[in-house]
Amino acid sequence: MNADVIGWKPAGECRKPEQPFNVEKDVQLFLDPPDSWMTVPAGCFGIYFPEDGHAPQAAEGAVHKVVVKVAVDWAG
């Protein structure tokens, strides 16, 4: 299996929206370049919080992965 490559930038610093926030898909795309890139080897995982802007799918070749979104109540 190939490693995944994911770009990262604080979401609060993303200033160039490509589209409005999509409530149904829970996603908004931006044109801002990432501040850093991370390689996530096969068999490993990354955790991204709502304040993390991330750019997935930058790896070359096929990457098999699972994406899980967890609802968080920050008001608690």
N, C-alpha and C positions, 0 to 999 in steps of 0.2 A: 504494500500500500504506500501511497505517496503522502508526504507531509503536507499539511495545509499551511498557507501563508495568509496572515490576517493583518490588515492595517488598523492603526488605532489613533484616535484623537479625542480630546475631551469634547463631549457633545455640546457643551456650552460655547465652544470656540468654532463650531460649524456655522458658517455665515452664508453659504451659497446653496440654498435649497434647489434641488433639481425638480422636485414635485412637492405638493402639500403632504402633510401627514396623512397616511392611509389608516383609518381607524380599523377597518375590517382586517387588514393584514398586519397591523401593529408595526408599521415601518415608515420611515421617511428617508429618502436618498438625498445626499448632498454632493456637491462637486468639489468641496475642499479636499486637498491632498492630506493623507494621513501624516501625523508627526513621527510615527515609528511603525516598523513592521516586525511581526513576530512569526516565527516558524513553530508550528504545533506538530510535533512528530506523531506518526501513526501510533495509536494506543494511548495517546495523551489527550487532555482536554483543556479548553480555555473557559474562563468565566468572565462575562461582560455584564456590567450593571447598567441601569438606565442612563447614568451620567457618562457612559463610555460610548463614544461614536466608534464604530468599527466597520471595516471594509473587508468582508469575507470573499472567498472565491478568487484569490489572487494567485493560487498555486497553479503550476503547470501540470497537466495530466488529470486523470480522474482521482477524486478524493471522495471516500465514503465517510459520511458523518451523520450524526444525529443532532438536531437542534431542539432544545427543551426550553420553553419560556415559563418562568415561575412568577405568578402574580404576587406582588409584595405590597403590604399595607404599611406605608412609611408613617402614617399618622399615629400608630400604636404607641 
